[in-house]
Amino acid sequence: MTALPSVKMWPGKWQFAAVLVAGLALALALPPVGLWPVMPVSLAVLAAVVEPVPAGAMRRHAAFGFTFGLGYFVAALHWIGAAFFVDAA
């Protein structure tokens, strides 16, 4: 059985897919589900994908961060609705 290749060897579209899934998974750490151990794993995936990008590739860093944030906030939109339906009493 062979190990997966290093993240820096993945084509760009798979790096973006990994970052998007990591962002989606980070939303599982929020209280309705409460899988808090997913949080460090998700952030480690983001760090592993961003780290191999050359220092001069700021647009690519920004695109990875945007993709991660997009996945996280789309999956966590239920929190906005929950805030409006909380009883003040």
N, CA, C and O atoms as a GROMACS GRO file, in nm:
protein
  356
    1MET      N    1   0.084  -0.117   0.000
    1MET     CA    2   0.000   0.000   0.000
    1MET      C    3   0.089   0.124   0.000
    1MET      O    4   0.181   0.135   0.081
    2THR      N    5   0.062   0.215  -0.090
    2THR     CA    6   0.144   0.336  -0.100
    2THR      C    7   0.076   0.452  -0.029
    2THR      O    8  -0.047   0.459  -0.021
    3ALA      N    9   0.156   0.540   0.021
    3ALA     CA   10   0.104   0.659   0.089
    3ALA      C   11   0.062   0.763  -0.014
    3ALA      O   12   0.108   0.761  -0.128
    4LEU      N   13  -0.024   0.853   0.028
    4LEU     CA   14  -0.063   0.963  -0.059
    4LEU      C   15   0.056   1.054  -0.085
    4LEU      O   16   0.141   1.070   0.002
    5PRO      N   17   0.064   1.112  -0.204
    5PRO     CA   18   0.175   1.205  -0.229
    5PRO      C   19   0.161   1.329  -0.142
    5PRO      O   20   0.053   1.359  -0.091
    6SER      N   21   0.268   1.399  -0.126
    6SER     CA   22   0.268   1.521  -0.047
    6SER      C   23   0.168   1.621  -0.105
    6SER      O   24   0.142   1.620  -0.225
    7VAL      N   25   0.114   1.705  -0.020
    7VAL     CA   26   0.015   1.803  -0.064
    7VAL      C   27   0.072   1.893  -0.172
    7VAL      O   28  -0.001   1.935  -0.262
    8LYS      N   29   0.200   1.925  -0.164
    8LYS     CA   30   0.258   2.015  -0.264
    8LYS      C   31   0.268   1.950  -0.401
    8LYS      O   32   0.291   2.019  -0.500
    9MET      N   33   0.251   1.819  -0.409
    9MET     CA   34   0.255   1.749  -0.537
    9MET      C   35   0.116   1.740  -0.602
    9MET      O   36   0.106   1.702  -0.718
   10TRP      N   37   0.010   1.774  -0.529
   10TRP     CA   38  -0.124   1.768  -0.584
   10TRP      C   39  -0.142   1.877  -0.688
   10TRP      O   40  -0.085   1.985  -0.673
   11PRO      N   41  -0.220   1.852  -0.793
   11PRO     CA   42  -0.254   1.961  -0.885
   11PRO      C   43  -0.335   2.069  -0.814
   11PRO      O   44  -0.395   2.042  -0.710
   12GLY      N   45  -0.337   2.189  -0.868
   12GLY     CA   46  -0.401   2.302  -0.804
   12GLY      C   47  -0.547   2.280  -0.771
   12GLY      O   48  -0.593   2.323  -0.665
   13LYS      N   49  -0.623   2.214  -0.861
   13LYS     CA   50  -0.766   2.197  -0.834
   13LYS      C   51  -0.790   2.107  -0.714
   13LYS      O   52  -0.888   2.125  -0.643
   14TRP      N   53  -0.702   2.010  -0.689
   14TRP     CA   54  -0.719   1.924  -0.572
   14TRP      C   55  -0.681   1.997  -0.444
   14TRP      O   56  -0.736   1.968  -0.338
   15GLN      N   57  -0.588   2.090  -0.454
   15GLN     CA   58  -0.555   2.171  -0.336
   15GLN      C   59  -0.674   2.259  -0.299
   15GLN      O   60  -0.708   2.271  -0.182
   16PHE      N   61  -0.738   2.319  -0.399
   16PHE     CA   62  -0.856   2.400  -0.371
   16PHE      C   63  -0.970   2.315  -0.316
   16PHE      O   64  -1.043   2.359  -0.227
   17ALA      N   65  -0.986   2.195  -0.367
   17ALA     CA   66  -1.090   2.106  -0.316
   17ALA      C   67  -1.062   2.066  -0.171
   17ALA      O   68  -1.154   2.061  -0.089
   18ALA      N   69  -0.936   2.039  -0.139
   18ALA     CA   70  -0.900   2.003  -0.001
   18ALA      C   71  -0.926   2.119   0.094
   18ALA      O   72  -0.973   2.098   0.206
   19VAL      N   73  -0.895   2.241   0.051
   19VAL     CA   74  -0.917   2.358   0.135
   19VAL      C   75  -1.066   2.383   0.153
   19VAL      O   76  -1.110   2.418   0.263
   20LEU      N   77  -1.146   2.364   0.048
   20LEU     CA   78  -1.291   2.382   0.059
   20LEU      C   79  -1.352   2.280   0.155
   20LEU      O   80  -1.434   2.316   0.239
   21VAL      N   81  -1.312   2.156   0.143
   21VAL     CA   82  -1.363   2.052   0.234
   21VAL      C   83  -1.318   2.079   0.377
   21VAL      O   84  -1.393   2.055   0.471
   22ALA      N   85  -1.196   2.129   0.394
   22ALA     CA   86  -1.149   2.162   0.529
   22ALA      C   87  -1.232   2.275   0.589
   22ALA      O   88  -1.262   2.273   0.708
   23GLY      N   89  -1.269   2.373   0.508
   23GLY     CA   90  -1.356   2.480   0.556
   23GLY      C   91  -1.494   2.429   0.592
   23GLY      O   92  -1.551   2.469   0.694
   24LEU      N   93  -1.548   2.342   0.509
   24LEU     CA   94  -1.678   2.281   0.540
   24LEU      C   95  -1.670   2.200   0.669
   24LEU      O   96  -1.762   2.203   0.751
   25ALA      N   97  -1.562   2.126   0.686
   25ALA     CA   98  -1.546   2.043   0.805
   25ALA      C   99  -1.530   2.127   0.932
   25ALA      O  100  -1.570   2.084   1.040
   26LEU      N  101  -1.471   2.245   0.918
   26LEU     CA  102  -1.453   2.330   1.035
   26LEU      C  103  -1.587   2.370   1.096
   26LEU      O  104  -1.597   2.391   1.217
   27ALA      N  105  -1.689   2.381   1.013
   27ALA     CA  106  -1.822   2.415   1.065
   27ALA      C  107  -1.878   2.304   1.154
   27ALA      O  108  -1.968   2.329   1.233
   28LEU      N  109  -1.827   2.183   1.142
   28LEU     CA  110  -1.873   2.074   1.228
   28LEU      C  111  -1.828   2.092   1.373
   28LEU      O  112  -1.880   2.026   1.463
   29ALA      N  113  -1.734   2.181   1.397
   29ALA     CA  114  -1.688   2.207   1.533
   29ALA      C  115  -1.784   2.298   1.610
   29ALA      O  116  -1.771   2.313   1.731
   30LEU      N  117  -1.880   2.357   1.540
   30LEU     CA  118  -1.975   2.446   1.606
   30LEU      C  119  -2.074   2.365   1.690
   30LEU      O  120  -2.094   2.247   1.664
   31PRO      N  121  -2.136   2.427   1.792
   31PRO     CA  122  -2.214   2.356   1.891
   31PRO      C  123  -2.325   2.261   1.848
   31PRO      O  124  -2.339   2.157   1.912
   32PRO      N  125  -2.404   2.286   1.746
   32PRO     CA  126  -2.507   2.184   1.721
   32PRO      C  127  -2.449   2.045   1.695
   32PRO      O  128  -2.507   1.944   1.736
   33VAL      N  129  -2.336   2.039   1.630
   33VAL     CA  130  -2.270   1.910   1.606
   33VAL      C  131  -2.164   1.887   1.714
   33VAL      O  132  -2.160   1.781   1.774
   34GLY      N  133  -2.082   1.986   1.737
   34GLY     CA  134  -1.984   1.983   1.846
   34GLY      C  135  -1.867   1.888   1.827
   34GLY      O  136  -1.813   1.837   1.925
   35LEU      N  137  -1.825   1.865   1.704
   35LEU     CA  138  -1.708   1.780   1.681
   35LEU      C  139  -1.582   1.867   1.686
   35LEU      O  140  -1.519   1.891   1.583
   36TRP      N  141  -1.546   1.912   1.805
   36TRP     CA  142  -1.435   2.005   1.818
   36TRP      C  143  -1.300   1.947   1.775
   36TRP      O  144  -1.213   2.025   1.737
   37PRO      N  145  -1.276   1.814   1.777
   37PRO     CA  146  -1.146   1.766   1.729
   37PRO      C  147  -1.124   1.788   1.579
   37PRO      O  148  -1.012   1.775   1.530
   38VAL      N  149  -1.230   1.820   1.507
   38VAL     CA  150  -1.217   1.847   1.364
   38VAL      C  151  -1.144   1.979   1.340
   38VAL      O  152  -1.080   1.998   1.237
   39MET      N  153  -1.153   2.071   1.436
   39MET     CA  154  -1.094   2.204   1.418
   39MET      C  155  -0.944   2.201   1.393
   39MET      O  156  -0.900   2.259   1.293
   40PRO      N  157  -0.862   2.138   1.476
   40PRO     CA  158  -0.718   2.140   1.447
   40PRO      C  159  -0.682   2.066   1.318
   40PRO      O  160  -0.588   2.104   1.248
   41VAL      N  161  -0.757   1.962   1.286
   41VAL     CA  162  -0.731   1.889   1.161
   41VAL      C  163  -0.760   1.978   1.041
   41VAL      O  164  -0.683   1.982   0.945
   42SER      N  165  -0.871   2.050   1.047
   42SER     CA  166  -0.910   2.139   0.938
   42SER      C  167  -0.808   2.251   0.919
   42SER      O  168  -0.772   2.283   0.806
   43LEU      N  169  -0.763   2.310   1.028
   43LEU     CA  170  -0.664   2.416   1.018
   43LEU      C  171  -0.528   2.362   0.973
   43LEU      O  172  -0.452   2.433   0.906
   44ALA      N  173  -0.497   2.238   1.008
   44ALA     CA  174  -0.372   2.176   0.962
   44ALA      C  175  -0.375   2.153   0.812
   44ALA      O  176  -0.273   2.167   0.744
   45VAL      N  177  -0.491   2.117   0.758
   45VAL     CA  178  -0.503   2.101   0.613
   45VAL      C  179  -0.480   2.234   0.544
   45VAL      O  180  -0.409   2.241   0.444
   46LEU      N  181  -0.539   2.340   0.596
   46LEU     CA  182  -0.518   2.473   0.539
   46LEU      C  183  -0.370   2.510   0.543
   46LEU      O  184  -0.316   2.560   0.444
   47ALA      N  185  -0.304   2.487   0.656
   47ALA     CA  186  -0.162   2.520   0.667
   47ALA      C  187  -0.076   2.436   0.574
   47ALA      O  188   0.023   2.485   0.520
   48ALA      N  189  -0.112   2.309   0.556
   48ALA     CA  190  -0.035   2.222   0.469
   48ALA      C  191  -0.046   2.262   0.323
   48ALA      O  192   0.048   2.245   0.246
   49VAL      N  193  -0.161   2.315   0.284
   49VAL     CA  194  -0.180   2.356   0.145
   49VAL      C  195  -0.116   2.492   0.120
   49VAL      O  196  -0.056   2.513   0.014
   50VAL      N  197  -0.126   2.582   0.214
   50VAL     CA  198  -0.073   2.717   0.194
   50VAL      C  199   0.079   2.719   0.205
   50VAL      O  200   0.144   2.798   0.136
   51GLU      N  201   0.136   2.637   0.288
   51GLU     CA  202   0.280   2.639   0.314
   51GLU      C  203   0.366   2.617   0.190
   51GLU      O  204   0.466   2.688   0.173
   52PRO      N  205   0.334   2.522   0.101
   52PRO     CA  206   0.423   2.499  -0.013
   52PRO      C  207   0.418   2.606  -0.122
   52PRO      O  208   0.501   2.605  -0.213
   53VAL      N  209   0.321   2.697  -0.115
   53VAL     CA  210   0.311   2.799  -0.220
   53VAL      C  211   0.427   2.896  -0.205
   53VAL      O  212   0.458   2.939  -0.094
   54PRO      N  213   0.493   2.932  -0.315
   54PRO     CA  214   0.607   3.025  -0.306
   54PRO      C  215   0.567   3.159  -0.244
   54PRO      O  216   0.452   3.202  -0.253
   55ALA      N  217   0.663   3.223  -0.182
   55ALA     CA  218   0.637   3.348  -0.109
   55ALA      C  219   0.582   3.458  -0.199
   55ALA      O  220   0.509   3.544  -0.150
   56GLY      N  221   0.615   3.459  -0.326
   56GLY     CA  222   0.569   3.565  -0.415
   56GLY      C  223   0.430   3.543  -0.470
   56GLY      O  224   0.379   3.628  -0.544
   57ALA      N  225   0.366   3.432  -0.437
   57ALA     CA  226   0.235   3.398  -0.493
   57ALA      C  227   0.124   3.442  -0.398
   57ALA      O  228   0.049   3.358  -0.347
   58MET      N  229   0.113   3.571  -0.375
   58MET     CA  230   0.013   3.622  -0.280
   58MET      C  231  -0.130   3.599  -0.328
   58MET      O  232  -0.219   3.575  -0.246
   59ARG      N  233  -0.153   3.606  -0.459
   59ARG     CA  234  -0.288   3.580  -0.510
   59ARG      C  235  -0.333   3.438  -0.481
   59ARG      O  236  -0.448   3.413  -0.447
   60ARG      N  237  -0.241   3.346  -0.494
   60ARG     CA  238  -0.275   3.205  -0.466
   60ARG      C  239  -0.302   3.185  -0.318
   60ARG      O  240  -0.396   3.114  -0.282
   61HIS      N  241  -0.223   3.247  -0.230
   61HIS     CA  242  -0.251   3.242  -0.086
   61HIS      C  243  -0.389   3.299  -0.057
   61HIS      O  244  -0.466   3.240   0.019
   62ALA      N  245  -0.419   3.413  -0.116
   62ALA     CA  246  -0.549   3.476  -0.093
   62ALA      C  247  -0.663   3.389  -0.144
   62ALA      O  248  -0.768   3.381  -0.081
   63ALA      N  249  -0.642   3.324  -0.258
   63ALA     CA  250  -0.746   3.236  -0.313
   63ALA      C  251  -0.769   3.115  -0.222
   63ALA      O  252  -0.883   3.072  -0.205
   64PHE      N  253  -0.663   3.059  -0.166
   64PHE     CA  254  -0.680   2.948  -0.071
   64PHE      C  255  -0.757   2.994   0.053
   64PHE      O  256  -0.847   2.924   0.100
   65GLY      N  257  -0.721   3.110   0.105
   65GLY     CA  258  -0.791   3.162   0.222
   65GLY      C  259  -0.937   3.192   0.194
   65GLY      O  260  -1.024   3.164   0.276
   66PHE      N  261  -0.964   3.248   0.077
   66PHE     CA  262  -1.103   3.277   0.039
   66PHE      C  263  -1.183   3.148   0.025
   66PHE      O  264  -1.297   3.141   0.071
   67THR      N  265  -1.124   3.047  -0.036
   67THR     CA  266  -1.194   2.919  -0.055
   67THR      C  267  -1.222   2.852   0.079
   67THR      O  268  -1.330   2.797   0.099
   68PHE      N  269  -1.126   2.856   0.170
   68PHE     CA  270  -1.146   2.800   0.303
   68PHE      C  271  -1.258   2.875   0.376
   68PHE      O  272  -1.347   2.812   0.434
   69GLY      N  273  -1.253   3.008   0.372
   69GLY     CA  274  -1.356   3.088   0.439
   69GLY      C  275  -1.492   3.069   0.376
   69GLY      O  276  -1.593   3.067   0.447
   70LEU      N  277  -1.498   3.056   0.245
   70LEU     CA  278  -1.625   3.034   0.177
   70LEU      C  279  -1.687   2.902   0.222
   70LEU      O  280  -1.806   2.896   0.253
   71GLY      N  281  -1.608   2.797   0.227
   71GLY     CA  282  -1.660   2.668   0.274
   71GLY      C  283  -1.707   2.676   0.418
   71GLY      O  284  -1.812   2.620   0.452
   72TYR      N  285  -1.631   2.744   0.501
   72TYR     CA  286  -1.669   2.755   0.642
   72TYR      C  287  -1.798   2.834   0.660
   72TYR      O  288  -1.889   2.790   0.730
   73PHE      N  289  -1.807   2.950   0.597
   73PHE     CA  290  -1.924   3.035   0.620
   73PHE      C  291  -2.049   2.982   0.553
   73PHE      O  292  -2.159   3.004   0.604
   74VAL      N  293  -2.037   2.914   0.442
   74VAL     CA  294  -2.155   2.853   0.379
   74VAL      C  295  -2.209   2.742   0.469
   74VAL      O  296  -2.330   2.730   0.486
   75ALA      N  297  -2.121   2.662   0.525
   75ALA     CA  298  -2.166   2.554   0.612
   75ALA      C  299  -2.216   2.606   0.747
   75ALA      O  300  -2.294   2.537   0.813
   76ALA      N  301  -2.173   2.723   0.789
   76ALA     CA  302  -2.210   2.776   0.920
   76ALA      C  303  -2.320   2.883   0.913
   76ALA      O  304  -2.341   2.955   1.010
   77LEU      N  305  -2.388   2.893   0.802
   77LEU     CA  306  -2.493   2.994   0.790
   77LEU      C  307  -2.609   2.973   0.886
   77LEU      O  308  -2.682   3.068   0.916
   78HIS      N  309  -2.627   2.852   0.935
   78HIS     CA  310  -2.736   2.827   1.029
   78HIS      C  311  -2.722   2.910   1.156
   78HIS      O  312  -2.822   2.935   1.224
   79TRP      N  313  -2.601   2.955   1.189
   79TRP     CA  314  -2.582   3.037   1.307
   79TRP      C  315  -2.648   3.173   1.294
   79TRP      O  316  -2.693   3.230   1.393
   80ILE      N  317  -2.654   3.225   1.175
   80ILE     CA  318  -2.721   3.355   1.154
   80ILE      C  319  -2.869   3.342   1.184
   80ILE      O  320  -2.927   3.426   1.253
   81GLY      N  321  -2.930   3.237   1.134
   81GLY     CA  322  -3.072   3.214   1.162
   81GLY      C  323  -3.097   3.185   1.308
   81GLY      O  324  -3.198   3.230   1.363
   82ALA      N  325  -3.008   3.113   1.372
   82ALA     CA  326  -3.026   3.080   1.514
   82ALA      C  327  -3.020   3.206   1.600
   82ALA      O  328  -3.088   3.213   1.702
   83ALA      N  329  -2.942   3.304   1.560
   83ALA     CA  330  -2.932   3.428   1.638
   83ALA      C  331  -3.062   3.507   1.634
   83ALA      O  332  -3.094   3.576   1.731
   84PHE      N  333  -3.136   3.499   1.525
   84PHE     CA  334  -3.260   3.574   1.514
   84PHE      C  335  -3.377   3.505   1.586
   84PHE      O  336  -3.477   3.570   1.616
   85PHE      N  337  -3.365   3.378   1.613
   85PHE     CA  338  -3.475   3.305   1.674
   85PHE      C  339  -3.451   3.272   1.821
   85PHE      O  340  -3.514   3.181   1.874
   86VAL      N  341  -3.362   3.346   1.886
   86VAL     CA  342  -3.339   3.327   2.028
   86VAL      C  343  -3.437   3.413   2.106
   86VAL      O  344  -3.454   3.531   2.075
   87ASP      N  345  -3.500   3.356   2.205
   87ASP     CA  346  -3.594   3.432   2.288
   87ASP      C  347  -3.517   3.523   2.382
   87ASP      O  348  -3.418   3.482   2.442
   88ALA      N  349  -3.562   3.646   2.394
   88ALA     CA  350  -3.496   3.742   2.480
   88ALA      C  351  -3.521   3.713   2.628
   88ALA      O  352  -3.443   3.757   2.713
   89ALA      N  353  -3.625   3.641   2.659
   89ALA     CA  354  -3.660   3.613   2.798
   89ALA      C  355  -3.572   3.511   2.855
   89ALA      O  356  -3.587   3.474   2.972
   0.00000   0.00000   0.00000
